[in-house]
Amino acid sequence: MTTTPPPSRRRPRSGRARIAVTAAVLTSLAALAACSGPPKDSGATGTAIKLSASTPPAAGEIDSFSWALYAEPPTLDYTVAFDYPQNTILSNVCESLMRWTPGLTTEPGLAQKATNPDPTTWVYDLRPGVRFHDGKEMTADDVVFSLGRQMDPDNAAAWAQTFQNVASLEKTGPLQVTVKLKKPDSQFPQYMATAAGVVASKAGVEAAGKDYGTTGDLACTGPFKLGAWSKGQSIELERFDGYWGTKAKSKKAVFKFLTDPSARTNAMLSGEADGGYLIPTESYGRLRDSGVGTLYFGEGLTTVNVNVTNMQGPLGDVRVRRALSLALDRSGFVKAGLGGAGTVTNSLTPRGAWAGASEQTKQAAFDTLPPATQDLEKAKALIKEAGATGKTLTVATSSIGQDVSLLATAVQAAGTQIGLDIRLKTIAPNAFTALFTDAQAREGIDMFPYTSYQNITDPLDLLQNFQTGAYLNFAAYSDKGYDDLVSQATAVYQPEQRMEIEAKLQKQAVEQVLWMPVAEWPTAVFLNKRITGAPTTISYMYYPWAADVGAVK
């Protein structure tokens, strides 16, 4: 069975000609993914936040645990899984060809081996004996079908851009799939550890039809299978005892939808929920000091930014963008908006994404960036020079979280101090996601707070968003030199050589203030005293983390 992709539609994804690549550097996927290493301590406004590699391993099994989630997923179809609620659940039900580990490295998943005999060929040899939740064995036909769904324009897949360089997918053996690329693409094999690389049963998906992802079986292979879905209330996952890997320690996991931040916090304090990720920043202190559990922090590969969405007005002048960036009180925001659990940054990419780079390359990526310290006098001078005094700009805000609402307020305060007229436009929490997917939702908005997490441990995941036509390039920035650098970096499989190019991309993106970097933000997870084992890193988006959760004693 062979699949040749039609032209793809670009869909939302956080964080893609070429130069010659020798076959010598293409021998294994291990050379692609940068190892993040042990998390480091992070300090913010004088408060030391200890980053943990993980929580203590579980000592035994439990019947069930409950988890607080800030929103109900609209669907669990893996092709449109691009946000926290979907992936927090889906990562435990559906598995990918490769796996992102809690240490933020890549290892074999449903494919036991990935090789690239030449720069435009990837061969995936599948694990034998892997069964879907209906008991049928996984075959190469299922892989070709599953990846083919990501490339079908009728599916409007969130991950379509990942497959833009795929020329064909072919079954080359009962348990082997060969991917032919149009040109070398260092990002494609890395994304096979995300929802882009999920494998589902061809028969199961076709049987579900248009209902796939919203009811019934998800036809996947993970340690849990989809159980009861009470719309508006909760989703239950049931342990899959036919799982090919290590059996889940809990027989059931219950995800409760609690959209109000206070309600989520109270649920964790009362025991209604045993734990949760994405802890409301205003609740860090209450949970940490409660005595009912432990609040952990881990590497989040996450930056908080101000997304510039309109360069047709005053923000079309880079001096205005630089002035606003200079006027921002980043330290004040980290203290108030992130509960002190973050670090001020002048970088669009998190430092953890550069872990595979040499010290020289890291210096090139960070040491030449404009400072993040507030300088109101310089900012005022830039506004006056640009003739922008009194100009009006609109920033979207929402009660979805303090990382949004207080950052919008900080931007307004910064603009007011340097002579701009900054107005806030309130967006309902359940409509905030539309800013990423609907151009009409962004009409009349010049900026909005944007928390960006890496899908892979590679800076290009974010930096490619500023190439001409990229989905998240809302302001339509276009520069041929930048586009050429993206193409060059994408073509290089060797991490160090690629990151040398990515350092140049970062420098240009920051100097042009395509977004305004504000802070790095660690992942936060709370566990009460009856459970342990959940990873502390952003890996939970694609790693079957719930299978590790079990009894403390």
N, C-alpha and C positions, 0 to 999 in steps of 0.2 A: 504494500500500500504506500503510495506516495502522495504527499500534499505539496502543492505549489501555491504560495500565498498570493492573494489578490492585493492591490494597493491598500495599505493600512491607514486607519484613522488614528490620529494622535489623541490619547486619552490621558487623564490625570495620573501622574506618577511623580514622586519626589525624586528629585534628582535623577543625549547621546549627543581622493581623500587619503589619503592614506600614505604611509611611508613603508618602506620595505621591512619585512619581518623575516628573520631566519627561522627555519624549522627547529633549530637547536633549542630555542627558548620555548617551544610549544609542546614539550613532552608530557606535561601533566597539568591538571587544574590547580594543583597545589601552588604553582608559581604565580597564579593569578590573584588569589585573595590575600590581602594583607592581614597578618595576625595582629590583633589589637593588643595582646599582652595583658598583664594584670592591670585592672583599673587603678588610677592614681587618686590621691586625695584632691578634693576641689574646695577652694575657699571662696567665700563671697562676703563682701562687706564685713570682714573680720570674723565671720562664722565659718569654722572648719566643718566640712561635710565629708564624712568618711565614705568612700565608694567601696562596695563589696563586690567580689567576683561572683558570689552567689549567696544563697541562704543555706543554713546547715542542711545536709541531706536528710531525707525522711528515714525514720527508723522502722517503719512498718506501714501496713495498709490501713485504710479507713473506708467506711461505707460511702461517704460523700463529703463534698465541701461546696460552699457557696461563694460566689465571686461577684463583686459590685462592678457594673459596667455603666458608663455614662450615657449610652444611647443604644437603642435597638438596631441591629443591622437591617437595612432594607432587603437584603438578600445575602445568602451565603454561597452564591455562585462564584467560584474561584476566579473567573475571568473579570469580575468587577470588584474584587477585594483589594481596595486601595487605601483603606482608612483603619483607624484603630479598632472600632467595634467589630468589624467583620473579621479582621485578621487575628484578633485576640482569641476568638472562638475557632475560626477555621484552621488555624495552625495545629490544632489538636485532632482534627478530623481528616484533613486532606494533607497529603505529603507530596514533596517535590522530588525531582530527579537528584538534586543535591540538597545538602542541609547546612543551614547557618547555625553554628553552635553557640551556646551561652558565652563562650570566649570570643565570639564574633569572627571566627574562622570558618572556612568552608570544608565540608567533608562529604563522602558519599552518602546519598539518601536512597531513593528507590533505584538509582543506578549504582551498582557496586564499583563501577569504573567509568571514568570519562577520559578519553584520549583525543588528541588532535594530530593526526598524521601529516597534515599540511595546514597552512594558515587559514584556509577557508573550509575546513572540515572538522566537525566534532562527532565522535562516535560514543554513544552511551550504551554500555552493556548492563542489562537490568538484572536485579536480584532474582534468582529462581524461587518459586514457592510463595511469592507474596500474594495474599488474597485480599480481595475487596470485601466490604462489609456484608455482601450477599453470599460470600463464600467462593466466588469464582476467582480463578487465578489471573493475575495481571500478565498481559502480553505486550509485545511491541505494537500491536494494532491499537491498543488503548492509549499508548503514549502518542502515537501519530495523531490520533483523533483528538486527544486532550490539548496538545499544543496547537493543532489546527484550529480549534475553537478560538484561541487567542488571536488568530490572524484573520478570522472571518469578519469582514466589515459589518455584517448584519448583527453581530454580537456586541459591537461597540465596546470591545474589551479595554479595560483600564491599562492593560499591559501590551497593547498592540505595538507601541513604539519599540519595545524590546526586540520584536521580530522584524523590524524594518529592513534588516540586512540578510534575512533568511531567504535563500533561493528555493530550497526544497527540504522536506522532511520525508525520510524513506525508511521503511522497515527493511533491514538488511539481514535479519535473522529472527528466529522466534522470540529471542530476548535481546534484540539489538536494534537500535535506531541510529541512523546517520543523518546529521544536519549539514547541509551545504549552505555556505554563506556567499553572498554576492561579493564581499570583500572582508578582510580581517576585522573582527569585532571583539575586543577584549571584554566588553561589558556583557555580551550575550551569555557566555558560560557562567558568569557570576550570578546573573539573574535567574539561572536555573535552580537556585536555592531559595527563591522567593515564590510568591503565588504564581508567577509567570511560568514556573516549571512544574506545577501541580499535575498529577496524573489521576484521572477518574475513569471509571468503567464506561466504555463506549455504549454498551448495552444499557447500563443504568441511566446514563444521561439521556439517551434517546427515548427510553421508556418514560421518563419524567416529562419530557417535552418542555413546554413553556413554563411549567411549574418547577423546573429544576432550580434549586437554591432557596426556594421559599416554603417548601413542605416536603415531607417524606425523606427518603434516603439520599445522601449526597454522593453515594457510589464511590467512596474513596477507600484508602487503606490504613488510615491513622490509628493510633491507640484508643481513640474514642469514636463512637458513631453517634449520629444525630438522634436524639430522643424526642421528648415532647417539646413543642414550641407553642407557648401560650402567648399569643400576640399582645404586645404592649406590656408584658410582665416578665417573662423569663424564657430561657432556652436551657434544656437539659441535655447533657451528653452522657452516654452510657459506655462503660468500658467494653472494648472489643477484645474478647478473649482469644480470637484467632489471629491476633496481631503478630507480625513476623519478628518484631523486635522485643525489647524489654516491656513486659506487661505493665500497664498503668497501676499505680499504687492505690488509687481511689476507684471505687466501683461506679461512682457518678460524680459529675461536676455540674453545678447549677449556676447559670449566669443570670443575675437579676438586673433589670434595667432601672436605673435610678438617675434620672436626668438632673435632679437638683443636687448641687454640690453638698449642701448641708445634709440632705437625706442620705447621700452616699457615706458621708463621714459618720453620721449617727448609726447607720446600719453596721458599719465596721466596729464601732464602739460598743454596740449592744449585742453583737454576735449574730445579728440577722445575716450579715455577710462575713465570711471568714477572712476575706482579704480583697485586694484589688490593686490594679495598676492605675496610672494617671491620677494620683492622689491630688485633690484640690490643694493648691499651695497654701491657702489660708488655714488649712487643717493640719499642716505638718506638726506644729507645736502640740495641738491637742492629742494627736495620735501618738506622737513620740513620748509624751509624758503621761499617757493614759494608764499604763500598767497592764493593759489587756492584750498587748502584742508588741511587735517590733516594726519600726519603720526603717526600711533599707533603701539605700541609693546605689545605683550602678551606672555603668557607661551607657549613655543614651544616644550617642552619635546624633545629637539633636542640637539645633541652634534656633534661637528665637530672633526673628527678623521683622523689619517693616517692609512688606512687599509693595514695591512701586508698580501700580497698575496703569498709570496714565502719564505718558510723556508728551502729550499733545498740548498741555497747558504749562503752567509755571515750572513743573518738574521736568519739562523738556530741556531746561537749562541745567547742566551738571552743577553749576555753582549753587543753585537752590537746593539740589539734593545734598551736596556736600555741607551746606550751611545747616540744614535740618539735622544731618548726622552729627555734626559738631555740637549742636545745641542740646542733644539728647543727654539726659541724666541717667546713664546706664546703671551706675552703682545704686542710685535710688530705686530704679525699677527692679533690679535683682533683689534688693532687700524687701521691697513691698510686694512686687508682682510674683516673684518666685520663692517667697518665703526664705530668702537668704541662701537657698540651695541652688546656686549657679555661679558662673563666673562671667564677668564682663568680657566681651570679645570684640575684636575689630575684624574678625574673619567670618566669611560666610560658611565655611566648612568647619566641622568639629575637628579638633586635634586628633581624636582617636581614629579618624578616617585616614590619617597619614602615618599610622603606626608602622607600615611596611617601608617607609621612606628612610633614606639616610639622613643624618643630622644636617648635612649640607643642603639637601633638598627641603627639609623642614624649615631651615632658616630662610631659604628663598621663598617659601610659601607664606611665612609669617612675619619675618623680621623687617620686611620692606613695606608693610602695609601702613596706611595712615593710622595715627593713634586713635584710641577710643576715648580719650579723656575729653571732658566737656570744655569748650572754648567759646563762650558766648560772644566775646568781642570780635574774634575772627569770623564767626558765623554772621554777625550783624554786618560786618564789612562786605561779605560775599553777597548778602541779600541786597545791600545798597548798590553794589557794583553791577548786579544783575538787573537792577531796576524792578525788583519784585516786592518792594515794601507795600504792604496792604493787600497783596494778592491773596485770593481765597483758595484754600485746599480742603478737601473733604476726606476724612478718615473713617473707615467702618469700625464699629465697636460692637461688642456683644457681652451678655452676661454669662456666656458659655464657660468662662474661667477668668481668673485674675491675670493670667498671662496675656489675655486679649484685652480686657477692659482697662487694666491699669497701664498697659503699653500704649493704647490709644490715647489715654489721658496724658501720658508722658509726652507723646508726640505733639498733642495740642499745647501743652505747656511750653515745650521747646519752641514751637513756631510762634507762639504769642510773644515770647521774650525777645525774638529777633525781628519782629515786625510783620509777621504773616498772620493772616486770618484763618485759623484752623477750625473747621467745624466737624462735629462728630455726627455720624449717621448710625443709629442703632439697628442692628440686625438680630432677629430672633435666633436663639441657639439652634433650633432645628432647621434654620435656613442658612446658617453660616457656611455650611459645606458647599452651597450653591455658588459661592464666590469662586470656587475652584473649577466648577464645571459649567457655569452658565455665564456667557458674556453679558447678557442682559442684567443679571444680578449685580454686575460690576459697573453698570452705567452710573455716571455721576460720582464715582468713587475714585480717588487718586491714590490711596494707600490703604492697606489693612494689615493688622498684626498677623504674622505667619510663623507658626512653629513647624520647622522642617526636620524630619528625621531621615537618616540614610537607610536605604533598602539593602545596601551592600557596603562592605568596608572599602570604599573607593571614593575619593573626592569627586570624580567625574559624575557620580550619581547626581550630585547637586549642580555642579558647574555646567553641565550640558544643557541646563534649563535656560541658559541665556543665548543659545544659538538661534539663528533666524528660524522662526516658525515653530520652535519648541512649545509644547502645550502650556507649560507654566510660565512662558515668556509673555505675560499678560500685557506688558507695556510695548510689545513689538520691537524690542531692541534688536538692531541688526548691524553687524560689523563683520566684514569678510575676513579680516585678520583673526577675529575670535572664532568664527566658524571653521577656518582652516586649522586652528590649533585644536579644536574639538575633534575634528576629523583625524588629525595626526595622533592625538592621545588615544582615541578609540582603536586605532589600528595597531597599537603597541601592546603586546601581551606581557612583556617583562615589566614588573611593577615599578622598579626604580626608574627606568627610562620613561615610563608613562607619567609618573608623578613629577618628573622634571618639567614636562610639558604642562601638567596640571597646575604647577606652581605659577607659571606664566598666566594661565587662565584666571587663577584666583586673584592675582595682582591686578589684572585689567578689570575684572568684575567689581572688585572693591574700590578701586580708584574711580571708576565710573559710577559708583553707588547705584548699581542696578537693583539691589535690595540694600537696606540699611541693617547691617549686623548689630545685634544688641547683646546677646548672651548665649553661652552654652548652658544646657539644662540637662541634668542627669535624669535617668529613669528612677521613679519612686515606686516602691511596692510595700504594702502593709500586709502582715500576716499575724493573725491572732495566735494565742498560745497553743492551739490544738493542731495547727498544721505547719509544715515547713517544706523546703525543697524547691520552691519556685526560683527561676533565675532572676537576677536583678537587672540584667542588661536588656537593651532593645531587641534582643534575639527573640523574645516572646512573640514578636509579630509573625515569625515564620518557623519557629522551633516548637515541637510539641511539649510545651512547658508543663501543662496540667498533668501529664503522665508522671512527672517527678514529684508532684505534691502528695504528701502522705502524713502519717502520724509523727509527732515530735518524739514520742517514746513508745 
